[in-house]
């Protein structure tokens, strides 16, 4: 029995809605099911209104970017260069993705902590002209009994 990939995504209307200057980041915490204990992140994709160079940074807790290296919760950084981003028929949003295999340990708060960092000289716009959606396709590695039952029912 193979455990299926599960999509986890940010919401364009509630996540990463502010302006982000060059080399600045905005962080969100996405709620995960209570009986997910470890994830394998296998793909990350971004849809954005603006063609900017992005870094997606994963943190294992809400201690993001802590100056004390023993306290910092850094897990991984994935760069999405401008040259990799594509549009369909040169209109609408930009698309980019990256296949990964990142082991993500889930902390006691059962959240996936993620930052979006703008590496471009141009700032990310706030509001409707700066919308961004990040999708993570994950495979639960360590799960509790209720998640096992849901997955078993799902793949039958």
Backbone torsions as a table, in degrees:
resi	resn	phi	psi	omega
1	UNK	NA	121.1	178.4
2	UNK	-95.2	134.3	177.9
3	UNK	-78.8	125.6	-176.3
4	UNK	-72.1	158.2	172.8
5	UNK	-70.2	141.8	179.6
6	UNK	-118.9	126.6	178.0
7	UNK	-81.7	136.2	172.7
8	UNK	-125.5	131.9	-175.3
9	UNK	-140.4	153.8	173.1
10	UNK	-84.0	167.7	-179.4
11	UNK	-111.8	125.7	-176.4
12	UNK	-61.7	-23.5	-176.7
13	UNK	-90.4	-15.0	-177.1
14	UNK	-126.5	-18.3	-178.7
15	UNK	-112.6	140.8	177.1
16	UNK	53.3	46.9	-175.2
17	UNK	-92.0	-14.5	-178.1
18	UNK	-86.1	172.8	173.2
19	UNK	-72.8	144.4	177.4
20	UNK	-129.8	114.6	179.2
21	UNK	-72.4	169.4	178.4
22	UNK	-57.2	132.8	178.9
23	UNK	66.4	7.5	174.4
24	UNK	-95.4	163.4	179.1
25	UNK	-140.3	158.5	173.4
26	UNK	-122.6	138.7	-175.6
27	UNK	-118.8	140.8	177.6
28	UNK	-128.4	157.1	176.9
29	UNK	-124.3	114.4	-176.6
30	UNK	-97.7	129.6	-178.2
31	UNK	-72.7	132.9	177.9
32	UNK	-109.4	160.0	175.2
33	UNK	-57.3	145.7	-176.0
34	UNK	-60.6	-27.6	-178.5
35	UNK	-106.1	28.7	164.9
36	UNK	-95.0	126.0	-177.3
37	UNK	-114.4	-20.8	176.8
38	UNK	-157.5	142.5	-179.4
39	UNK	-123.7	151.9	165.7
40	UNK	-108.8	113.8	178.8
41	UNK	-86.7	119.2	-172.4
42	UNK	-109.2	-18.0	176.2
43	UNK	-155.9	141.8	175.1
44	UNK	-129.2	131.0	177.3
45	UNK	-130.5	154.2	179.2
46	UNK	-129.9	136.1	167.3
47	UNK	-117.1	131.0	-179.2
48	UNK	-146.1	150.3	176.7
49	UNK	-69.2	-31.7	-176.5
50	UNK	-109.0	146.8	177.1
51	UNK	-91.6	90.9	-178.7
52	UNK	-126.0	156.2	173.9
53	UNK	-79.9	125.3	-176.5
54	UNK	-115.6	147.2	161.8
55	UNK	-114.9	133.9	169.5
56	UNK	-105.6	124.9	-177.8
57	UNK	-116.9	129.0	178.7
58	UNK	-104.1	137.3	-179.4
59	UNK	-124.9	146.2	-179.2
60	UNK	-86.3	-9.0	176.9
61	UNK	-154.5	-175.6	-179.9
62	UNK	-85.0	16.7	175.1
63	UNK	-94.2	58.1	-176.8
64	UNK	-68.8	139.7	166.9
65	UNK	53.7	40.2	-179.1
66	UNK	-77.3	131.7	-179.2
67	UNK	-64.9	-20.5	176.7
68	UNK	-84.9	112.0	-176.4
69	UNK	-60.5	-25.8	177.0
70	UNK	-75.0	-21.4	-178.7
71	UNK	-100.0	-24.0	-176.6
72	UNK	-60.0	143.4	-173.3
73	UNK	-108.9	27.4	-178.3
74	UNK	-61.7	134.3	175.3
75	UNK	-115.4	-51.2	-176.1
76	UNK	-160.8	156.2	174.8
77	UNK	-130.4	127.5	179.3
78	UNK	-120.9	124.7	-178.5
79	UNK	-97.4	136.7	176.8
80	UNK	-120.2	94.1	-176.5
81	UNK	-70.3	156.7	178.9
82	UNK	-56.7	-40.1	-174.9
83	UNK	-64.6	-19.2	-179.7
84	UNK	-87.6	-12.1	-173.8
85	UNK	-83.4	140.3	-176.3
86	UNK	-128.8	150.6	171.0
87	UNK	-116.6	159.3	172.7
88	UNK	-96.7	123.3	-179.4
89	UNK	55.3	29.1	178.3
90	UNK	54.0	33.2	176.8
91	UNK	-136.3	162.0	176.6
92	UNK	65.4	-150.6	-170.3
93	UNK	-76.2	167.5	177.4
94	UNK	-100.4	145.2	-179.0
95	UNK	-121.8	142.0	173.6
96	UNK	-157.7	145.8	175.6
97	UNK	-147.3	167.3	-178.2
98	UNK	-149.7	125.8	175.3
99	UNK	-80.1	133.1	-175.8
100	UNK	-135.7	172.2	164.7
101	UNK	-142.5	91.1	-176.4
102	UNK	-114.6	123.0	175.0
103	UNK	-81.1	118.8	-176.3
104	UNK	-114.2	109.5	177.4
105	UNK	-78.6	132.7	-177.2
106	UNK	-94.1	128.3	-179.5
107	UNK	-80.0	176.4	-176.5
108	UNK	-60.8	-22.4	-178.9
109	UNK	-82.2	-2.4	179.1
110	UNK	52.3	48.7	177.6
111	UNK	-128.0	151.9	171.6
112	UNK	-100.9	116.6	-175.7
113	UNK	-98.0	122.2	-170.9
114	UNK	-138.8	136.3	175.8
115	UNK	-114.0	146.5	171.1
116	UNK	-113.8	118.3	-178.5
117	UNK	-112.7	130.7	177.9
118	UNK	-91.4	119.5	178.8
119	UNK	-100.1	-0.3	-178.9
120	UNK	-86.3	155.1	176.3
121	UNK	-65.4	-32.4	178.0
122	UNK	-77.9	137.0	178.9
123	UNK	-74.4	148.8	169.3
124	UNK	-71.4	133.3	178.8
125	UNK	-71.7	152.3	171.1
126	UNK	-87.2	155.8	172.2
127	UNK	74.5	-151.8	-169.7
128	UNK	-64.0	-23.7	179.8
129	UNK	-93.5	2.2	179.4
130	UNK	-127.3	28.5	-176.5
131	UNK	-67.6	141.8	178.5
132	UNK	-139.6	137.8	171.8
133	UNK	-126.6	128.9	174.4
134	UNK	-109.7	129.4	177.0
135	UNK	-116.1	133.0	175.7
136	UNK	-118.8	129.3	176.3
137	UNK	-103.8	113.8	-170.8
138	UNK	-120.1	154.4	173.1
139	UNK	-120.0	116.9	176.8
140	UNK	-61.1	131.5	-178.9
141	UNK	-101.4	-48.7	176.9
142	UNK	-116.9	120.1	-177.2
143	UNK	-135.4	159.4	177.6
144	UNK	-86.2	178.9	-175.1
145	UNK	-63.2	-41.9	-178.7
146	UNK	-65.9	-36.9	177.0
147	UNK	-66.8	-37.9	177.6
148	UNK	-60.3	-43.0	180.0
149	UNK	-64.4	-44.0	179.7
150	UNK	-61.4	-46.0	-179.8
151	UNK	-65.9	-38.9	178.6
152	UNK	-62.7	-45.2	178.0
153	UNK	-64.2	-34.9	-176.2
154	UNK	-69.0	-40.5	-174.4
155	UNK	-91.9	1.6	175.8
156	UNK	-85.7	NA	NA
